[in-house]
Amino acid sequence: EIDVYLLDMDSKYGSSIYGQTYPESLKGSSAISYMEIENDFTEGVFKSKGYDALKVTTAHEFFHVIQFGMYYNTALVWWMEQSAVWMEDRSWDDVNDYLGYLFLFFNNNQTPLNSNIGDFKYGAAVWPIYLTKKFGDDIILDIWNKLSQDRSPDIESFDDVIPIGLAAAFGEFAVWNYF
């Protein structure tokens, strides 16, 4: 069972956010967690509104629950967010909320892909989207299994999982983004 709380996130945190997932109890390198989700999605900051916002938020936050259960490391926030945004689109292909964040990636092309700074990581969801278009959906699980096995938040762990290697995949990813 997963505890999910619907509340006015703006009142609680002083800013409008879709939701958050928190570790509740740590056991080794994993965590049991709970979710808090915005109760109405009416504030102006939301790219999607109403039921569409609820759909992508529950997919996103539920994937964090899964991630935390596999391997919890705050240095891995960049991949947690990128792959959780990927899960939004994978779960609800018709909503496309992530499109509202792509500028965060494309306007900051000097920012490292594994940056935990600011909201860049939400727009950088194009990285796991590329990976799954090129190698299939299982690549995301394979990467999470490798990170969990290595107990490492480093992007270098991807090299052992990506069939053509990290460097070649990133080079192709850059070309895809250019065109």
C-alpha positions in Angstrom: 0.0 0.0 0.0 1.1 3.5 -0.8 -0.1 6.5 1.2 -1.3 9.3 -1.1 -2.4 12.7 0.3 -4.3 15.2 -1.8 -3.8 18.7 -0.6 -3.4 22.3 -1.6 0.3 22.3 -2.3 0.4 26.1 -2.7 -0.9 26.5 0.8 1.5 24.0 2.3 4.7 25.0 0.4 4.0 28.5 -0.7 4.3 27.6 -4.4 2.3 25.6 -6.8 3.7 22.2 -7.5 2.1 19.1 -9.0 3.2 16.7 -6.3 6.1 15.3 -4.3 7.2 11.9 -3.1 9.0 11.6 0.2 11.0 8.7 1.7 9.3 7.6 4.9 11.7 4.9 6.1 15.1 4.0 4.8 16.3 0.4 4.6 19.8 0.2 3.2 19.8 1.9 -0.2 16.1 1.9 -0.7 13.1 3.7 0.9 9.5 3.2 1.5 7.8 6.4 0.5 4.5 8.3 0.3 3.1 10.9 -2.2 1.5 14.3 -1.8 -0.5 15.5 -4.8 -2.1 18.8 -5.6 -5.8 18.7 -5.0 -7.1 20.8 -8.0 -4.4 21.9 -10.4 -6.1 25.3 -11.0 -3.1 27.6 -10.4 -1.6 29.2 -13.5 1.8 27.5 -13.3 0.5 24.1 -14.4 1.1 23.2 -18.0 -1.9 20.8 -17.8 -5.0 21.3 -15.8 -7.6 19.2 -14.0 -7.8 15.5 -14.8 -4.9 15.6 -17.3 -2.6 17.1 -14.6 -3.7 14.5 -12.1 -3.0 11.7 -14.6 0.6 12.8 -15.3 1.2 13.6 -11.7 0.2 10.2 -10.4 2.3 8.5 -13.0 5.3 10.7 -12.2 5.0 10.4 -8.4 4.2 6.7 -8.5 7.4 6.1 -10.5 9.3 7.9 -7.8 7.8 5.4 -5.3 9.2 2.6 -7.5 12.5 4.3 -7.9 12.9 4.9 -4.1 12.2 1.2 -3.6 14.9 0.2 -6.0 17.7 2.7 -5.1 17.3 5.9 -3.1 20.2 8.4 -3.5 19.6 12.2 -3.6 22.6 12.5 -6.0 20.4 10.7 -8.5 17.6 13.3 -8.6 18.5 14.2 -12.2 17.7 10.6 -13.4 14.8 10.2 -11.0 13.1 13.3 -12.6 14.0 12.6 -16.2 12.7 9.0 -16.0 9.6 10.1 -14.0 8.7 12.6 -16.7 9.3 9.9 -19.3 6.8 7.7 -17.3 4.2 10.5 -17.5 4.4 10.4 -21.3 4.7 6.6 -21.4 1.5 6.3 -19.2 -0.5 9.1 -20.7 0.8 9.7 -24.3 -2.2 11.9 -25.1 -1.4 14.5 -22.3 2.1 15.7 -23.3 2.6 17.9 -20.3 6.4 17.5 -20.7 6.4 19.6 -23.8 6.0 22.7 -21.6 9.5 21.9 -20.1 11.5 21.2 -23.2 12.8 24.8 -23.2 14.6 24.1 -20.0 16.7 21.6 -21.9 17.1 23.2 -25.2 17.8 26.7 -23.8 20.5 25.3 -21.6 22.6 23.1 -23.9 25.8 23.7 -21.9 24.2 22.1 -18.8 25.4 18.5 -18.1 22.7 15.9 -18.7 23.2 14.7 -15.1 22.7 18.1 -13.5 20.6 18.3 -10.4 20.5 22.1 -10.6 17.1 23.8 -11.1 14.4 22.5 -13.3 16.7 21.5 -16.2 16.1 17.8 -15.4 12.4 18.0 -16.3 13.2 19.2 -19.8 16.0 16.7 -20.1 13.3 14.0 -20.2 14.1 13.9 -23.9 17.1 11.7 -22.9 15.1 8.7 -21.6 12.6 9.4 -24.4 15.4 9.0 -26.9 16.8 5.9 -25.1 13.4 4.1 -25.3 12.8 5.1 -28.9 16.2 3.7 -29.8 16.4 0.7 -27.5 12.9 0.0 -26.3 11.1 0.6 -23.0 13.1 -2.1 -21.1 16.2 0.2 -21.2 14.8 2.3 -18.4 14.3 -0.7 -16.1 17.8 -2.0 -17.1 19.4 1.3 -16.2 17.5 1.4 -12.8 18.6 -2.2 -12.1 22.2 -1.3 -12.9 22.2 1.8 -10.7 20.6 -0.3 -7.9 23.2 -3.1 -8.4 26.2 -0.6 -8.5 24.7 1.6 -5.7 26.0 4.5 -7.8 24.3 7.6 -9.1 26.9 8.1 -11.8 25.8 8.4 -15.5 28.8 6.2 -16.3 26.7 3.2 -15.1 24.6 3.7 -18.2 27.6 2.7 -20.4 27.2 -1.0 -19.4 23.5 -1.0 -20.2 23.2 1.0 -23.4 23.8 -1.4 -26.3 26.0 1.0 -28.2 27.6 2.6 -25.1 27.0 5.9 -23.4 29.3 8.0 -25.6 27.8 6.7 -28.9 24.3 7.0 -27.7 24.9 10.6 -26.4 26.4 11.6 -29.7 23.4 10.2 -31.6 21.1 11.9 -29.1 22.8 15.2 -29.8 22.3 14.8 -33.6 18.6 13.9 -33.1 18.2 17.0 -31.0 19.9 19.2 -33.6 17.5 18.0 -36.3 
